[in-house]
Amino acid sequence: MVHALEHLVVRHTHRLPSPAGPAGDGAAAARRFDAALMTAGFKLSAELIERLSGFAEPTVVETAVRTLATVRELVGDHVRHNVYFIDFPANVPDTLEFWIACVAETLDDGDARARTLDQLREGVLDLLTLPSYGRYRHTYEEMLAAHDELIAAAGDRLTVLHLGDDGETEVTALYLALAGSTTPLGEEHLSDLAVLAEHGADGPQPEEIPVRENRGVVNHARLRAGATPLFDTVTDVLRLACALAEGDVTLREPTRFRALSRPYRRTLLAGLDAVVAASPAKLSDVSAHAEAWKRLGERLHPHEYPHWPHAAEVFAVARGERKAPSFDSRVEELLTRGDVVAAAELLASHAPGRLFRALDRLLRTAADGKEREAVLAAVERAAPEVSGRVVLSVREHVRNRAGGSGGERRVFVNREGKAWVADDTRPPLDEADRERLVAVLDAETRRRLPSPGHLLIDPDVLDVALPLSGRAASAGLGVLPRGSVSPVEGELLRFFTHWREARHTTDLDLSALVLDADYATVTWLSYTALTDVEGRHSGDVTAAPDGASEFIDLRLGAVRGTFIVPQVHVYSGEGFDQVAEGFFGFMLRESEQRGRPFEPRTVRMKSDLRGPGRVALPLAFRRDDEGRWHAHWLHLYLQGEPSANQVEEHRVSIAVLLRGLMGRSSLTVRHLVSLMQESGARTTLWDGRTVPDAPVTYIGLERPDSLAPGSRVFTPENLRDLLPA
């Protein structure tokens, strides 16, 4: 099996495909492999150690080398995490004293002295011009020598790698899972799907690819592999054209189409002709992306292929030469006339999913109880035809529409994670209507959920948000979907960020804002406030041609506040989508633990920083009334300023955003578990140690070792599969 594919399997499933090789005594090598993994916070399952022990030592060693590289990248240990202050978290100076020391050192430097004196005379000093500021003053090896070895603690993370099937079976299963996902995938997962789809173009295919952008990625891979693309709408063809131009298959951003080879042009035009010939009504989809179709037509030259007349109709509609009113325009026309009942009936008959998405608007537009009754009746009839993900999404929406409009703030998050806040001016939904909708949606979800048999539940997973969109979480290790809440147990909380610039000098800044229960600022830690509340900042690094890291240490018991909001700011240079590499994470340690600033065994979460805007908000920490801390997962980006972003300037906007988010509740695993229990499922809360002898359906943060054969397992890596179809 190609090693790159094995890398994908381990990263996505925490399963190691069973290697192939000569038999032998590999027990000693397997034990060394396990010991090496533990330094990165991973270990082999007992079953996997037993399997590896039966191979010759070279096979085990080769497997270990590949796997170690994968897991170290997963946890962020594939780079060198140096710190500006070599002894961090010890001996971090007071901010003002540190700046004065930098100035004094510069005044002793003949080359920089004159420039610094000129700035001081003008009353404004640019720290970035000081030779001793923002650049490492020691090597990575010198930093390591200044720190003791990590003292192991019982709370250190150990992520178990389990034994998988043979390589090809594991790769095929992963491809089918991603391609057949009922939820949209994130950027990284789409990239991985492209690799898997090309590899598996001639192999088993999913029965259905319900997410259209996933279909676009699969079609691109199939075309490269010489297989026939799968089209059933004209938009499928447009997505493939975007993929061929290395554009955006989600169609959110315009694609600059390039000249296409004749075989590709023929494939696209033949596909269009077949779709329209089979269903001329599908021409109504063209107007939604008319400009893109017009630009694509300039590259496809449909007039050169008169034997595909239906393809030419697509471009005639895009140019306005032929009328094909879109379905949405028909609905809008009815609503403009005030005919809510007819609009609901049209949606229920032809687009039940769109009916559900328009439900709030229809109920608000209805003139009286009779019209609302007609809308609700249409919802009840259409519910069996709507995807499970949409049913659950509407259930979450209805849950958050309780109460009235009394100055509440509404948080908007787009598909890329960009967030903003506005006044919620919507009138409230009728309480009786809400209760009826909840009953309908829960009954439909309950009907679709399979019988789980014996449910074994890790209590910590109950407050994990259902992954209704793959874009609600960043790629990484230990990452949970936006809206999830998870317990935080430890004395010392350490944040870290690492970045490596691609083409331009780039300065990212790690900060942490502390807010009280009323969302007022208590304090912050950043390059402008290196020490406070027994916390420490590792120092400001202002360029990262070879990679740079920053850290913040906090003792949770000393924090005088309710919220801790870590954030990463783009101070200058490349954005999060432009740097060669960027990620954020946090570690938990006990007070007696020493070690390097970055210790992979203590990393609880590491996520990629890839999003719009210039301020990243991965998650926030909240202390409850009993003094316990919990992580609230955000995965959000604020627009910020083009440059010089810093925590002081965004305190108010972050507080407003956080207030809005904390007033919203997400649909979690607890919801599905309660519905399964109502259907009679036997449920056991896992004690973290023992597992039943018989097969179970396990739902938790990590797969336990020694589950009985035939058990079904749902962890954050495949939680999307728990959603009913």
Sequence and secondary structure as in RCSB ss.txt:
>XXXX:A:sequence
MVHALEHLVVRHTHRLPSPAGPAGDGAAAARRFDAALMTAGFKLSAELIERLSGFAEPTVVETAVRTLATVRELV
GDHVRHNVYFIDFPANVPDTLEFWIACVAETLDDGDARARTLDQLREGVLDLLTLPSYGRYRHTYEEMLAAHDEL
IAAAGDRLTVLHLGDDGETEVTALYLALAGSTTPLGEEHLSDLAVLAEHGADGPQPEEIPVRENRGVVNHARLRA
GATPLFDTVTDVLRLACALAEGDVTLREPTRFRALSRPYRRTLLAGLDAVVAASPAKLSDVSAHAEAWKRLGERL
HPHEYPHWPHAAEVFAVARGERKAPSFDSRVEELLTRGDVVAAAELLASHAPGRLFRALDRLLRTAADGKEREAV
LAAVERAAPEVSGRVVLSVREHVRNRAGGSGGERRVFVNREGKAWVADDTRPPLDEADRERLVAVLDAETRRRLP
SPGHLLIDPDVLDVALPLSGRAASAGLGVLPRGSVSPVEGELLRFFTHWREARHTTDLDLSALVLDADYATVTWL
SYTALTDVEGRHSGDVTAAPDGASEFIDLRLGAVRGTFIVPQVHVYSGEGFDQVAEGFFGFMLRESEQRGRPFEP
RTVRMKSDLRGPGRVALPLAFRRDDEGRWHAHWLHLYLQGEPSANQVEEHRVSIAVLLRGLMGRSSLTVRHLVSL
MQESGARTTLWDGRTVPDAPVTYIGLERPDSLAPGSRVFTPENLRDLLPA
>XXXX:A:secstr
  HHHHHHHHHHHSEEEE    B   HHHHHHHHHHHHTTTEEE HHHHHHHHTB HHHHHHHHHHHHHHHHHHH
TTTS    SSTTTTTT   HHHHHHHHHHHHHT HHHHHHHHHHHHHT   GGGSTTSSS SS HHHHHHTS   
   TTS  EEEEEEEEHHHHHHHHHHHHHT SS   HHHHHHHHHHHHHTTTS   S   SHHHHHHHHHHHHHT
T     SSHHHHHHHHHHHTT  TTSSS        HHHHHHHHHHHHHHHHH GGGGGGGGGGHHHHHHHHHHH
 GGG TT HHHHHHHHHHTTSS    HHHHHHHHHHTT HHHHHHHHHHH HHHHHHTHHHHHHH  SHHHHHHH
HHHHHHHGGGS HHHHHHHHHHHHTT S  SS EEEEE TT BEEEEE       HHHHHHHHHHHHHHHHHHS 
  SEEEE GGGTTSB  S GGGS SEES   TT EEEE  SEEEEEEEEE SSS  EEEEEEEEE TTS EEEEE
BTTB EETTEEE       SS EEEEEEEEGGG  SSEEEEEEEEEES  TTTSSEEEEEEEEE TT    S  G
GGEEEEEE   SSSEEEEEEEEE TTS EEEEEEEEEE   SS   GGGGHHHHHHHHHHHHT    BHHHHHHH
HHHTT EEEE  SS   SS  EEESSS  TT  TT EEE TTTGGGGS  
